[in-house]
Amino acid sequence: MHAVSKTSKRKQSSSVGAQLRPNQRQEETEAEYLRLSKRMKNSADNEDFFDIMGDLDYDYSYNYTESDNFTIHEERSFQHKPTCMKEGMCVSLTVINVVIFLLGFFGNMLVIWISGFKMRKTVNTTWYLSLAISDFLFCAFLPLNIANMVMEEWIFGLFMCKFTSVLMFINMFSSIFLLVVISMDRCVSVVFPVWAQNHRSVQKASAVVVFAWLLAIGMSVPSMIFRDVRNGIDGRQTCFNNYTTKQHSHKSVALTRFVAGFVVPFIVIIFCYSIIIIKLQNNRMTKSSKPFKVMTSLIVAFFICWLPYHVFVLLELDHHSHDRYTLITGLHVGSILASANSFLNPLLYVFMGNDFKQRFKSSVLSKMENAMADEGRTTSRYLSRSSSMDGRASTHI
């Protein structure tokens, strides 16, 4: 009797255990999913909404109920959603990026050929050549991001994920640093014309360009560190900014880029141009100099193209306080404008190289060459004039 009772209890116990085990497994699965979802959600919260030129933002959405009949596959979803919304935005962004690639790639190739091989080496052609190389490299790898947008997946691996992002920020920093250098060079040439004529050389300009590029590479290192590739639940790979390991890295990187890549250069350039305008306000060269207009246009174009990007990146730092789709749209517009800057420089050389009446009489090559050569000719004339005036003044003393 006792043995039968034990057997009965054992059966009852195993029956209860059999009933509990599925529930226990379900609870463990639910707990594991919640843990994974929380980790992935934190990752999504720390990612940039803007992953430059076509990288996709993932909407990690999961809905759940507390009912007893809960099933993960029915009630919880882990969805892949491109931020550019398939209806129209992706198509528009793809078309615009293709146009940017074509204009930027071939336009900057033309500038490199003219300033690097056709024209006499001067300080000014050194500046223009470096700007063109920076924009050309960015445009050369733009097809990878276009393919990413079309395929809605990053297929080029971790190295290219990091490299394309680093290249974008090298382009940004090198361009603005070179514009700062050019502004300072023009300022020194106007304020100290004799010294500038005696000390400005292609070798020194090349050394400054190398330093600017090294500084730009150093400022772009965070993109190499935080850029990552991840497989989504749907099996698709995405190239994204992974700030999950360090909570404050996202804010630090964004603020550093804004201050070093926009605010400080803007202040220096405004200061230099203010001095130039004050110094030359009664000089005709200020009003008629084509190179002055060309450089002013390059600087204005850079700030117009990059300001929206920086504004929306700063807003994205507190993205919980702003409408998600407004930020996404703003960041996409900012990315388009930022990329457009890479093909604007060659166009500015063309349209500002000659007077309007002559634009349709001369070739594109001669216009671009004229725009870049005028800088050297006008500066030389001004330096020579200032030098002779200083000479006459010294004889009276």
C-alpha positions in Angstrom: 0.0 0.0 0.0 2.7 2.3 0.9 4.6 1.5 -2.3 1.5 2.2 -4.3 1.0 5.5 -2.6 4.6 6.5 -3.4 4.2 5.5 -7.0 1.0 7.5 -7.2 2.6 10.6 -5.7 5.5 10.1 -8.1 3.2 10.0 -11.1 1.3 13.1 -9.8 4.5 14.9 -9.3 5.9 14.1 -12.8 2.5 15.1 -14.3 2.7 18.5 -12.6 6.3 18.8 -13.6 5.4 18.0 -17.2 2.7 20.8 -17.0 5.1 23.3 -15.4 8.1 22.7 -17.7 6.4 24.1 -20.9 5.3 27.2 -18.9 8.8 27.5 -17.4 10.4 27.2 -20.8 8.0 29.9 -22.1 8.8 32.2 -19.2 12.5 31.7 -19.8 12.1 32.4 -23.5 10.1 35.5 -22.7 12.7 36.7 -20.2 15.5 36.1 -22.7 13.6 38.0 -25.4 12.9 40.9 -23.1 16.6 41.0 -22.2 17.6 41.0 -25.9 14.9 43.5 -26.8 16.0 45.9 -24.1 19.6 45.6 -25.2 18.8 46.2 -28.8 16.4 49.0 -28.0 19.2 50.7 -26.0 21.4 50.2 -29.0 18.8 51.8 -31.2 18.4 54.7 -28.9 22.1 55.3 -28.9 22.5 55.1 -32.7 22.5 58.1 -35.0 19.2 58.4 -36.9 21.5 59.6 -39.6 23.9 57.0 -40.8 25.4 58.9 -43.7 24.1 58.5 -47.2 21.8 55.6 -47.2 22.5 53.6 -44.0 19.2 52.4 -42.6 17.8 53.1 -39.2 16.1 50.2 -37.6 12.8 50.4 -35.8 13.0 47.8 -33.0 9.3 47.5 -32.1 7.9 45.0 -29.8 4.4 44.8 -28.5 3.4 42.4 -25.8 0.4 41.5 -23.7 0.2 40.0 -20.2 -2.4 37.4 -21.2 -1.9 33.7 -20.3 -2.2 32.7 -23.9 0.8 34.8 -24.8 2.9 33.6 -27.8 6.1 35.4 -28.9 5.6 35.1 -32.6 2.1 36.4 -32.5 2.3 39.2 -30.0 5.9 40.4 -30.2 7.5 41.6 -33.4 11.0 42.6 -34.2 10.7 44.5 -37.4 13.1 45.9 -39.9 12.0 49.3 -41.3 14.1 51.6 -43.4 13.9 55.2 -42.2 13.5 56.5 -45.7 10.0 54.8 -46.2 9.7 52.8 -49.3 6.9 54.8 -50.9 8.9 57.6 -52.3 11.7 58.9 -50.1 14.1 56.0 -50.9 13.6 56.5 -54.6 14.2 60.3 -54.4 17.3 59.9 -52.2 18.7 57.3 -54.5 18.2 59.5 -57.6 19.7 62.6 -55.9 22.7 60.5 -54.7 23.3 59.2 -58.2 23.3 62.8 -59.5 25.7 63.9 -56.7 28.0 61.0 -57.6 28.1 61.8 -61.3 28.6 65.5 -60.9 31.0 65.2 -58.0 33.1 62.3 -59.4 33.7 63.7 -62.9 33.7 67.4 -61.8 36.4 66.9 -59.2 38.3 64.7 -61.5 38.4 67.6 -64.0 39.6 70.0 -61.3 42.3 67.5 -60.3 43.5 67.2 -63.9 43.5 71.0 -64.5 45.1 72.1 -61.2 47.4 69.1 -60.9 48.6 68.7 -64.4 47.7 71.6 -66.7 48.4 74.6 -64.5 51.6 76.0 -63.1 52.1 74.9 -59.5 51.2 77.8 -57.2 50.1 78.2 -53.6 46.5 78.7 -54.7 46.4 75.7 -57.1 47.7 73.6 -54.2 44.6 74.6 -52.1 42.2 73.9 -54.9 43.9 70.6 -55.8 43.6 69.4 -52.2 39.9 70.4 -51.9 39.2 68.5 -55.2 41.0 65.4 -54.0 39.0 65.4 -50.7 35.7 65.7 -52.6 36.7 63.2 -55.3 37.5 60.5 -52.7 34.1 61.0 -51.0 32.2 60.7 -54.3 34.3 57.7 -55.5 32.8 55.6 -52.6 29.3 57.0 -52.8 28.0 54.1 -54.9 28.5 51.8 -51.9 26.0 53.8 -49.9 23.7 54.1 -52.9 23.7 50.2 -53.2 23.0 50.1 -49.5 19.9 52.2 -50.0 18.6 50.2 -52.9 19.3 46.8 -51.4 18.2 47.9 -47.8 21.2 45.9 -46.6 24.9 46.5 -46.0 26.8 43.8 -47.9 30.3 45.2 -48.0 31.6 44.1 -44.6 32.9 45.7 -41.5 36.0 47.3 -43.0 34.1 49.2 -45.7 31.4 50.1 -43.2 34.1 51.9 -41.1 36.1 53.2 -44.1 33.2 54.9 -45.9 32.1 56.6 -42.7 35.7 57.7 -41.9 36.1 59.0 -45.5 32.9 61.1 -45.2 34.2 62.9 -42.0 37.7 63.2 -43.5 36.1 65.0 -46.4 34.2 67.3 -44.0 37.1 68.2 -41.7 39.7 68.5 -44.5 37.4 70.8 -46.5 36.7 73.1 -43.6 40.3 73.1 -42.4 41.5 74.0 -45.9 39.0 76.8 -46.1 40.3 78.1 -42.8 43.9 77.9 -44.1 42.9 79.7 -47.4 41.1 82.4 -45.4 44.2 82.9 -43.2 46.5 82.9 -46.2 44.4 85.6 -47.9 44.3 87.6 -44.7 48.1 87.5 -44.2 48.6 88.4 -47.9 46.4 91.5 -47.5 47.7 92.7 -44.1 51.4 91.8 -44.6 51.8 91.8 -48.4 55.6 92.1 -48.5 56.1 89.3 -46.0 53.6 87.1 -47.8 55.3 87.7 -51.2 58.7 86.6 -49.7 57.5 83.6 -47.7 54.6 82.1 -49.5 55.8 79.0 -51.4 54.3 75.8 -52.9 56.5 73.7 -50.5 55.1 75.4 -47.4 51.6 75.2 -48.7 52.0 71.5 -49.4 53.2 71.0 -45.8 50.2 72.9 -44.5 47.9 70.7 -46.6 49.5 67.5 -45.2 49.0 68.8 -41.7 45.4 69.7 -42.4 44.8 66.2 -43.7 46.4 64.5 -40.7 44.3 66.6 -38.4 41.2 65.7 -40.4 42.1 62.0 -40.1 42.6 62.3 -36.4 39.2 64.0 -36.0 37.6 61.2 -37.9 38.9 58.3 -35.8 35.7 58.0 -33.7 33.9 56.9 -36.9 36.4 54.0 -37.1 35.9 53.1 -33.5 32.2 53.2 -33.2 31.1 52.1 -36.7 29.9 48.5 -36.6 28.0 45.9 -38.6 25.2 43.8 -37.1 22.8 41.1 -38.3 19.2 41.9 -37.7 16.6 39.4 -36.7 15.5 39.3 -40.3 19.0 38.3 -41.4 19.9 41.6 -43.0 23.1 43.3 -42.1 23.2 47.0 -41.2 26.1 49.4 -40.9 25.5 51.7 -37.9 27.1 53.7 -35.1 27.4 51.5 -32.0 27.5 53.7 -28.9 26.1 51.1 -26.5 29.4 50.4 -24.7 29.9 54.0 -23.6 26.9 56.0 -22.7 28.3 59.5 -23.2 30.3 58.8 -26.4 27.5 59.7 -28.8 27.1 63.2 -27.2 30.9 63.7 -27.0 31.5 62.8 -30.7 28.6 64.9 -32.0 29.6 68.0 -29.9 33.3 67.6 -30.9 32.4 67.5 -34.6 30.1 70.5 -34.2 32.7 72.6 -32.4 35.8 71.6 -34.2 34.2 71.1 -37.6 31.9 74.1 -37.7 31.9 76.7 -34.9 35.6 77.3 -34.5 36.3 77.4 -38.2 33.3 79.7 -38.8 34.7 82.1 -36.2 38.2 82.1 -37.7 36.9 82.5 -41.2 34.6 85.4 -40.2 37.5 87.1 -38.4 39.8 86.8 -41.4 37.3 88.0 -43.9 36.3 90.9 -41.6 40.0 92.0 -41.5 40.3 91.6 -45.3 37.1 93.7 -46.0 38.2 96.5 -43.5 41.7 96.5 -45.0 40.5 96.7 -48.6 37.2 98.6 -48.2 38.5 101.5 -50.3 40.4 99.2 -52.8 38.8 98.3 -56.0 40.2 94.8 -55.8 37.7 93.9 -53.1 34.8 94.6 -55.3 36.1 93.3 -58.6 38.4 90.4 -57.7 37.0 87.2 -59.1 39.1 85.0 -56.8 37.7 86.9 -53.8 34.2 86.1 -55.0 35.1 82.5 -55.8 36.5 81.9 -52.3 33.6 83.7 -50.6 31.2 81.5 -52.6 33.1 78.3 -51.6 32.9 79.2 -47.9 29.2 80.2 -48.1 28.4 77.0 -49.9 30.2 74.9 -47.3 28.3 76.5 -44.4 24.9 76.3 -46.1 25.5 72.7 -46.9 26.8 71.6 -43.5 24.7 73.7 -41.1 21.5 71.6 -41.4 23.4 68.4 -40.7 25.0 69.7 -37.6 21.7 71.2 -36.3 19.7 68.0 -36.7 22.5 65.9 -35.3 22.5 68.1 -32.1 18.7 67.8 -32.0 19.0 64.0 -32.3 21.0 63.9 -29.1 17.7 64.5 -27.3 15.6 62.6 -29.9 13.0 61.6 -27.2 11.9 65.2 -27.0 11.4 65.6 -30.8 9.2 64.0 -33.4 11.0 61.0 -34.8 10.0 61.4 -38.4 10.8 65.1 -38.3 14.3 64.2 -37.2 14.7 61.5 -39.8 13.5 63.8 -42.6 15.8 66.6 -41.4 18.8 64.4 -41.2 18.2 63.0 -44.6 17.9 66.5 -46.0 21.1 67.5 -44.1 22.9 64.4 -45.5 21.9 65.4 -49.1 23.1 69.0 -48.6 26.3 67.8 -47.0 27.0 65.5 -49.9 26.0 68.1 -52.5 28.9 70.2 -51.2 31.3 67.7 -52.9 30.2 68.7 -56.4 29.5 72.5 -55.9 33.1 73.6 -56.0 33.7 72.6 -59.6 30.5 74.3 -60.6 31.5 77.5 -58.8 34.9 77.4 -60.6 33.0 77.2 -64.0 30.4 79.9 -63.4 32.7 82.4 -61.7 35.8 81.9 -63.9 34.8 84.4 -66.6 32.4 87.2 -67.1 28.8 86.2 -67.9 29.1 87.3 -71.5 32.1 85.1 -72.0 30.7 82.0 -70.3 29.2 80.6 -73.5 32.2 81.5 -75.7 34.9 79.6 -73.8 35.2 76.0 -72.9 34.5 74.5 -69.5 38.2 73.8 -69.1 39.3 77.4 -69.7 36.6 78.7 -67.3 37.8 76.4 -64.5 41.5 77.2 -65.2 40.6 80.9 -65.3 38.9 80.8 -61.9 41.8 79.1 -60.2 44.5 81.1 -62.1 42.9 84.5 -61.4 43.6 84.0 -57.7 47.3 83.9 -58.3 47.4 86.7 -60.8 45.2 89.1 -58.8 47.1 88.4 -55.5 50.5 88.9 -57.3 49.3 92.2 -58.8 48.1 93.4 -55.3 51.3 92.3 -53.6 53.5 94.0 -56.3 51.5 97.2 -55.9 51.7 97.1 -52.1 55.4 96.3 -52.3 56.1 99.3 -54.6 54.0 101.6 -52.4 56.0 100.4 -49.3 59.2 101.1 -51.2 58.1 104.6 -52.1 57.1 105.3 -48.5 60.4 104.1 -47.2 62.3 106.6 -49.4 60.4 109.5 -47.9 61.3 108.3 -44.4 
